[in-house]
Amino acid sequence: MRNSFIKAQLTSLKTIQLMVFTNVPRPYDLTFTLFDSPKDEGTKLRILKQSGSNLVNIFELELPKPYEFGKQYYIGVTSFNPQPVDVNNAIYFPEFDELFNYNGDDLGAIYHKDHTDFALWAPLATRVAIKICHGKDDFEYHTMKRTSKGVWRYTHPGNNLNLRYSYLVTNDGVTRESTDPYAKGASTNSFFSAVVDYEAIRKKSKHQPKVEIKNYVDAVIYEVGIRDFTEQNNKATDIVNKGKYLGFVEEGRKTAGGHPAGLDYLKNLGITHVQLNPVIDFGTVDDIDMDKKYNWGYDPISMFALEGSYSLHPDIPQERLVEFRTMVDKLHKANIRVIMDVVYNHTYNYITSCYEKIVPQYYFRRCYNGNISCASGCGNDIASEKYMVRKMIIDSLKYFADVFDIDGYRFDLMGLSDVETINQGLRECRKIKKDIMFYGEGWNMGDLPHEKKACSDNAYQMPEVGFFNDTYRDIIKGATFDKSAKGYIGGDINYAFGMKFALTGSTINLNYEAKYANANQSINYAECHDNNTLFDKLTFSNPDEDEDTLLERVRLTNGLIACSIGVPFYHMGQEIGQSKKGLDNTYNVLGINKMNWHLVDERYEMVNYLKAMIAYRRNPDMPIPHAKEEIQKWVNIYERDGGMFLEANHLKTNSMYSSFVVAVNPTTKVIQVNPEDKYELVVGTHGAANPKHTSKNLIVSIPPLCTIVIGKRK
């Protein structure tokens, strides 16, 4: 029939909806036939109901038996050519998870010395072939076998280490080429997946950090990017492999001024954890020529393969794993744990992603109107609540913890994920590493029911998960998105109203309703890779102050974070008042995010100050409380003349002091302390002091624009 066509869609395991579009009168004797192929004799189908108009007619047809997935069926209608049955809506069927919830641990490419086993979950596909690449224009193809739960399998003989491959997946008659969503290796610029021997990496000997982390509050986190920290194409340090995994852990490196650089700089600071900006494979940086484009890495294209541009040999897939594992181990040997920034909430481009090519519509969350949810701002929110999506995320978390000995995860836009995925992921990772850390951005966003969102509003459902404490951030430095807001450290002492709440990890109802069940959940920060640096924020909020004054405010903030109840978090360069020239969204700006090692030399006194404050924070004489009851019992906070005083009384019996007092003075005036108390300086504005129990060391006042620590004599 001219100017006419039909569309057939599976609507349940036993029904097909057929739509006939035509601008000519419809015959009354239409018959409907189901074919295994266009040339098959077929099976007549019974009409359950019909509706429509002159131009569109809709028929609900009954299948003789439940639909058999993995085979391509066609519907034939009188006078029409047979058309394939669209089965994409099967992902919404109530039986879908029962039919296809695969629980095995063998998805991806499993390497053996004499063969490799490939397994791909593609439950709606009617055909899958593997394309093996031996070189440019040199390919071989093999049809994969469908097995239970919609998993397709193929075994390729030989030693296939570093072999490149892809899949050709046919859904609804359309074949698309895709990389492997479970691939642990990738070719240059990820055109292909690659076979790697990750078991060999897992079996390597491991160094264990010496200092035990019993609670999150025992950690001091430093956020840093592999590329930015080692300063690509700059002679401010003698780091050799700049911008690379191995360059990140070169030892004995110096700045131009002779100060520690790279790994030695981190060791000197005394931090416990580095939080690495994304190192899982992302899309917009060329693996060979990094200078073409810059990106932080929040444009992911994998959940398992490592980023190639940070490797010395991006063309050898196995080398990425070797180099990354070496980097982690050297950090552990230096007593520094490793946290990965993971982006499980969206992909770089959902249409071209391997997920959409392999199981259309399944991996991405949709709004009530059927459109892709785009609360991430990237147009493709991952549906973590779905069974096989949750499995993939948790498998990724377990993989990096087990194979690479990763110590924690920072979840990008964690509020877009669901509570169960985060909690279950933590439970599974704790089986591998008991002190692993989970924390993330807890913004309330996205299209999940509110009670299911892994956002800070639901922190009580996730008592062992941390959240970036935006209330803390905005109290101390003023509202992030109001550049003119001073905040407490900018000199607006009206914010002292909320400082007690901020200083106690937001666990106690002090002027605000408690946010967290315990202080382990409060990630205390003033700056991260997003938005303005602390120094730049102060230039906007305090425009009349000179650079030296602004840097004093930066320093007092760094000290305040070190001493607050909760988890101290610092962004690379925050300790020296680094600037991004007033820019706030610099995710793809080449050069602006680099660590300024020249500034390290110029402001090394600020580095020493933070080092001393971290040492105070990690003082074994003073266990950091995290439970609400402990905080209420052992911590006393009071205000005096615009300054805040945090007194910690829970000291070990062998300490020379009965208590430590953190004194914060954001004003330009001197604040007197109680003359009846005998205080000595522990950490001053220039770093650690050396008390000698003489009256000359007694503190009687707190200088302007500072955070210092004083000890009360027994």
N, C-alpha and C positions, 0 to 999 in steps of 0.2 A: 504494500500500500504506500503510495507516494506521499511525501510530507507527513510521515507518521513514524513513530518509534515507540519502543517499550523499554521499561526499566523494571528489573526484578530484584527484590531485596529480602533477605531472610529476616523474619520478624520474631521467630521463636524456633525452637528445635524442630517443630512440626508444621510451621506455616511460612508461606512466602507471600509477600505483598507485591502485586504486579500492577504497574501503572501503564496504561495505554494512552499515548498522546497522539491525537490525529485531528486533522481539519476536514476529514471526509466522514460521511455517515458510517457508523460502526456496524458491521454485520452482526446479526443476532445469534449466529451459530458458531461463535468462537470456541475453539478447543484449546486446552492448555496441556503441554507435554513437557515432562522433565527428562533431560538427556544427560548421559555421562559424557557425551561428546556431540558435536553438531551432526555427526553421521550416525549416531546411535538410534535405534528404533524408539526408545523412550518409554515413559510411563505416563498415562493420562492422570491428571490431577483433578480433584473435586473442588468446586467453588463453594466456599463457606459463606461468603457475603460479597456484595458488590455495591458500589456507589459511584457518583461522578456526574459529569455533564456531557454536552455534545463533544467537547474538545478533550476532556480528560476523564478516563474511566479507571476506577480502582477495584481490583479484585483481590480477595484474600483466599489463598489456595492452600489445601491441606496436603501435606506430604504423606506418603504411605508408611514411612518409618522415620525415626529421628535423623536429622541431617548428619551426614558423615563428613566431618571436616578433613581437609587434606586432599580432597578431590574437587575438581572444578565441574560444577553442574551448570547446565544451560536450560533456559525456559524457551520453548517454542510455542508460538501462537499462530493460529490460522492466518496465512498471508504475510507473516512477519518472519524474518530470519531469526534463528535462535540467538538469545542474548545470555551472557554469563550472569549467574546469581551473585549479587553483592552480599558478602557475609560480614562486612565490617561492624555492623551493629551487634554482632554476637558478643562483643566485649561487654555489653551492658546486660546480657542475659543473666538471671540469677544463678544459672548452672555453670557459668563460665569458669569461676575459680575452682569449683569441684572437678571440672573436666581437665583444667590445665594448670593447676597450682603445683608446679614442679619444685621439689625440695632438694634435688641433687646438688652436689658441689663440683660438678664437672663441666659447667658451661664455659665456653671459650675454647682455647687451644691448650691441650695438656701435652706437654713435651715429654718424649722418651727418646733415648739415644737411637733407637732403631725404628721409631714411628711417632706420629703425632695424632692424637684423637681430637677431632673437632666436634663441638656440640652447639647448636643454636636453637633457642626457643623462638619458634615462629608458628604459633598454633593455628593461625588462619590461612597460612600459605598453602598453595596447591603444588608448589615445586620449589626446591632450593638446590642450587648448584654452588660449588665452591670454585673460585677462580684462583689459581696458583700462578704467581708471577716469578719467572726465572730471570727476567731482564726486560729491557725495553722491547715491546711488541713480541715477547716470548711468553705465552700463557698456555696453561692447560686447564681443562674444565672437568669436573667430576660431579655427577648427580649424587646428592645426599639422600639418605634413607630416613623416612619419617618413623619415629618411635613414639612410645607413650607420652602423654602430656604435651604433645605438640613439639617435641624436641627432635631436631633433624641431626643426623650423625654421619660422619665419614672419618675413616682412618687412612692417613697417608703414610706410606712406608718410607724408611730412610731417616737419616739424621737431618732434621729440618730446622735446626737452630737458625734464627734470623730470617726464615722463609717468609716472604710477603704473600698475603692472601686477601680476598674479599669474598662476599657472598652475592649471588644473584637470586633474589627472592621474588617469587611471583604471587601476587595477591590480586584476586578478581581479574585475572587475565593480563595484568600489567606487571612487567618484570623491572625491578630496580636494583642497581648495584649498591652495596652497602658494606661498610666496615663492620667489624664484630663488636657489639656492645660490651662483651666480656673480655675483649682482647687485653692482655697485659703488656703487649708490645705494639709499636707503631712504626711505620716507615717515615722517612723524611717528610715533614709537613703533613703526615697522616693521610696520605692518599690511599694507603693500604694498612691493614692490620699486619702484625708480625708475630711469629712464633718465638717465644723466649722461655728460658729455663728458670722460672722463678723459684722452683724448689731448691735449686743450687744456691740461690741468694738466701733463702730462709735458713739453710743449714750452716751458713757462715757463723763463725764464733762472734760473740757479742761482748762489748764492754757495758757494764752497768753503771749508771751514775751513782756516786758514793752517798750523796745525801738523800735520805728517805723523804718522800712527800706523802705524809699521812692524810693531809686535808688540802683542799684547794687553796686555803689561806696561807699555806706554807710556800706557795709558788710566787715567783716574781716573773711576769711575762714581758717579753720584748718583741714587738712586731717588726718584721723585717722582710724585705724582698731579696731573693737570691741575686738578681741582676743589680738592683739599686745599691745594695750594701757594699758590693765589691767594685762599684763605680766603673762601669764600662767606658773604655776609651779615655781614661784620665790618669795622669801621673802623680796624683796626690798621695798614692801609696805604692809600695813595691809588690802588691799582689800580682801574681803572674797570670793566672787563669781567671781574668775578670769576667764577671757575669755568668760563672759556671758553678755547678754543684761542687766541684773539687776546689775551685778558687775560694769558695765560702769558708773552707776549713784549712787553708794554708796556715801553717804555724810560723811564728817568728817574724811576721810582717810588721812594717812600720809605716807611719805617716811621714810626710816630708819633714815634719818637725821632730821626728824621732819617737813619737808616741805609739803605743800598741795599735795595730790595725787588724781588721778582719776578725778571725776567731779569737786572737789574743785580746782584742778590745772587748769582746763579749765576756771572756773569762775575767778580765780585769773589773768589769762592772759588777760582777757577782750575781747576775741573773740566774734563775733556775730553768727557765724555758724560753726558747725562741718560737715565735709563731710565724711560720713561713707563709707569705702570700702564695696564692695557688701554684702548685707544682704539678698538678694533674693536667694532662694535655689540653691546651686551649688553642683557639683558632686563628688569631690574627697576627701572630709574630712568626716571621720566617725562620725556620730552624737553622738555616745556613747563614743568612745575612740579617742579623738582628737589628741592624741600623735602619732597615727599611721601615719598620713599624715598632712602636712600643705599646705594651699593654700590661696591666697588672695581672691579668689572667682570669678575670671573671666572665670569660666567654668560652665555657668548657665544651669540649667535644667528646669527652670520655669520662668514665668513672674509675678507670683502672690504669690506663697507660700514662706514663710520665711525660712531662713536657720535654721536647727535643732540643729547644733552643738553649737550654741550660747545660746540655751535654757537650763534651769535647768531641764526641763522635756520634752526632745525631743520625748518621747513615747506618749505624750498627745498633739495632734495637736493643740487644742484650746489654750494651755498654751503659745505657741510661740507668738500668737497674743496678749495675755494679757501682757506678759513680754515686748514685743517690744513697745506696746502702752504705758505702764508704763514708759519705758525708755525715749521715746519721750516727754512725759508729764513732767517728772522730768527735762529734759533739758530745756524745755520751761519755767518751773518755775524758773530755774536758769538763765533765759534771754538768752538762747542759742538756736538758730534755728537749724533744722536738714536737711541736704542735703543727698540724697541717690545717690550713684554711681550705675548707672543702665547699664546693659549689654544687649542691644537689638539688637546688630549687628551680633551676632552669638550664637550658642548653643555649649554645651559640645561635642556632637557627633551627627551629623545630621541623620545618618542611624538609630541609636537607639532612637532618640528623639521622643517624642509624636507627634510632628508635621508631621514628615515623615510617621509615622505609620498610622496616621489618614487621611491625604490628601496627598498622595505621590506626590512629586515634586513641591507642591504649595508654601511652605513657604520659599524656598531657592532660592536665585538669581543664575542665570546661565549665563555663558559666551556665546558668539555667537556660539561656537562649541558644546554647550549643556552640558558641564561639569559644576559642581558646582563651583561658584566663591569662591575663597579663599583669597581675599585681606586682610581679618582679620588675616591671618596667622593661622587660626583654621580650615580651610577647609570647612566652611559652612556659608557663608554670608546670613543673613536674608534679604528677599526681602520686605523691608518696604514700597515700592511703591505700592504693591498689596493691594487691597481694604480691605480684611479681616485680613491681616497682620498689616496694618496700624491701623485698628480698635482695634486689640488686644493690640498693643503697647499703644495706647491712653487710652484704658480701664484700662491698668495697671497703667499708670500715674495718672489717675483720682482716681483709687482705693486707692492708697497709700496716696494721698493728702486728700481724703475725709475721709477714715476710720482711718488713723493713724496721720493725721494732719501734713504731711510732708511739708517742706518749700521750697524744691528745688530739682533739679536733675542735676547730673553731668553725661553726656552721654559718655560712653566709645566708642572710635572710631566713634564719631558722623558723621564724613565725609562719613562713609559707609551708613548712613541713608539718606533719601531724605528730601529736604527743606520743602515740604508740610506737611510731618508727624510731623516734629519738630514744625513748626509754628502752625499747627492745634492743636497739643498737648498742646502748651502753651496757645492758646486761650481757650481751654476747661478747663484747670487747673486754669486759671485766674477767671473763673466763680466760682470756689470753694475757691480760695485764691488769693487775688489781688496782693500780694507782692511775689508770688512764683518766684523762680529763675530757669532759664534754661541756662546751659552752657556745653561745652564739648570739646573734642579733635577734632580740625578742620582740620585734615590732609586731603589732596586731594588723595583719594584712591578708588579703587573699579571700578565696571563696569557700573555704571550709567552714563548717559550723564552728562557732566561736569556741565551744568547749573542747574541740579537737585540735585547735591550733597550738603549736609548740611556741607560744608567745609568752612574754613575761606575765601577762594577766593570769596565765595558768601555771605559774611557777610552782605552786603547791602540788600540782600533779607530777612535777618533775623535780623532786627535792635534791637529786644528785647532779643536776644540770645547772650550769652557770649562765648568767645573762649579762650583757653589757648594760651597766646601770646608767641609763640616760638621765635619771633624776639626779644622781650624784654629779654627773658631767655638767648638767645645766645649773645646778646650785653653785658649784664652785667657779665656773667660768662664765655663767650667763647663757641664755638660750642660744643653742647652736645656730639656729636659723634667723636669729636677730643679732646681726653683727654688732650693733651698738650696745647690747646688754652687757654690763660689766661683770656681773657675778661676784661672788665673795672674794676671789683672789684678785679681781680687778679693783677692789677697794669699796664695793658697795656692801657695807656691813649690815644692811637690811636682810641680806641673805643668811646672816647668822641665825635667823629664825629656823632655817632648815638644815643648818650645818650638823646639829646633833644627829639628825636622821641620816645624813650622808655619812658621817664618821662611824656610825654603828652598823654599816652594811645594810641599811634599809630594812633591818629585821625587827625593829621595835617601833611602836606607835609613838613617835616623838614629832608632833606637829604634822606629820603625814601618816597615812595608813601604811602599815608594814607591807613591803613588796615581796619579801622572801622568807622562806622557812628557816634559813640559816645563812650565815655570812659567806659560806662557800659559793653561794649562788650570785654574789655581787661582784662583778668585774668592774673595778673602779678605774675610771680613765678620764682624761681630759682631751685626748687627741688620738686619732687612729688614721689609717690611710685616707679615709673619706673626709670631706669637708676641709675647713681651714686648719692649718697647724695652730698650735696654742699661741705661738708668737704672733702669727698673723691675726688671730682673733683679738689679741690684746691691742694690736695696732689700730684695729677698728673701734674697739670699745673704749680705749684710753688714748685717743688721738693726740692729746696735748703732752704726753709724756715722752721723754727721750729714750733712746735705745737702751742705755744702761738701766734705767728704771724698769723698762719692760722686761729686760732679762732677769732682773731681781724678782719680778712677779712670776716669771717662768720657773725660776729656781725654787721659789717658795711652793709653787704648785707641785713640782716634782717631789719635794719633801713631804708635802701633805698626802699625796697618793701613796707614798711608801709607808706612811704611818696610819692610814685609815684602816678600820676593820673591814675585811673583804679581801679581794685579790688584786694586788697592784698590777697595772697594765701600762706599758709605755710604748709609744711609737718611735721607730728609728729616727734619731735626730732631735727628738723632743728634749733630750737632756741638755742640748746646746742651743736651744731656741732657734731651730732651723726654720726657714721660711720657704713657702712655695709662691712667693711674690704676690700674695693675696688671692691666688687661685684656690678653688675648693674641690673641683671635680677634675682631677688630673690623671684619670685612669689610662689615657692614651697620649699623654704629653711627654715627648722624649726629653730627657735631661732634667726636668724640674723635680723629680722625685728622688734623685740620687742622694746618697749620704755625702754630706759636705765635709770631707776630711780636712780641708784647710781650716774650716771653722772649728773642728775638733782641736787643732793646734792653737788657734786663737783663744778658745774658751775652755781650755782644759781644766780650769778651776771648777767649772760647772760639772764636768765629768766626775771629778774627784768628790764633789758634793753628793751627787747621786750615788756614787759608789759607797760613800760613808752611810748614807741613809738606807741603802739596801742592806748593808752589813748590820745596821741597827735592827732593821726589820727581821733579819734572820738570826738575831742574837739568841743563842740557845738558853740564856737565862730567862727569856720571856716568851713562853708559848703563846701563840696567837689564838685567841678564842674564836670559835665559829658558831657554837650553839647559842641560841638566844639567851638561855639562862646564864651561861658563862659570861656573856657580854654584860648583862645586867649586874652580875655579881662582882666582876673584876675590873670594869671600866667605868670611870667617872668623867663626865664632860661638863665643863662650865665655861662661861663667857666672862670676859673682863675688858672693858674699854674698847670693844669691837674685835678683840682677839679671842681665839678659841683655844682651850686647854684640854687635852685628852690625856687623862692619867690612867696608866695601866698598873694595877696592883698585884697582878698574878705573876710574881717573880720567884725563881727558884731560891731555896734557902741559902745557897752559897753565893748569891749575888751581893755585891758591895752596897746595893741600893735597896730601899724598901719599895720604891716605885719609880717608873719613868714617866715623865710628862712631856708630851709633844705640844709645843707652844707655837701657834700660828698667828702672825701679825700682818694682816694685809693693809694696814693703815700706814700713814707716813709719820706716825708719832710713836714715841717710846711707850711701852706698856710695863708698869711695875708689877713684880710678883710679890707674893705674900712674904714680908720680911722675916716672919717667924719661922719659915721653912728654910732648910739648908739645902740649896740646890747647887749642883755642879754641872758644867757644860759637858755633854756627851757627844753631840754632833752640832757643830755650828755652821755658819754660812760658808766657811772655807773647808768643811769636811770634818773628820773625826778629831775630837779633842783627846787629851791625855790627862785625866784627873789625877791630882796628887794629894788630895785631901788637905789642901791648905786653904786658908781664907782668901787667898788671891784668886782662886778659881771659882769662888761663889758667884752665882748669878743673882742679880738684884733687879734686872729689867730685861725686857725683850726688845731688841732693836726693831726699827721699822722694816717692813717688806721682807719678812723672813719666816721660815719654818725651822725651828731648832729643837733639839731634844735635850732635856735636862734631867738629871737624876737626883732623887731625894735621898740624902744620906740616912743610913740606919741609925 
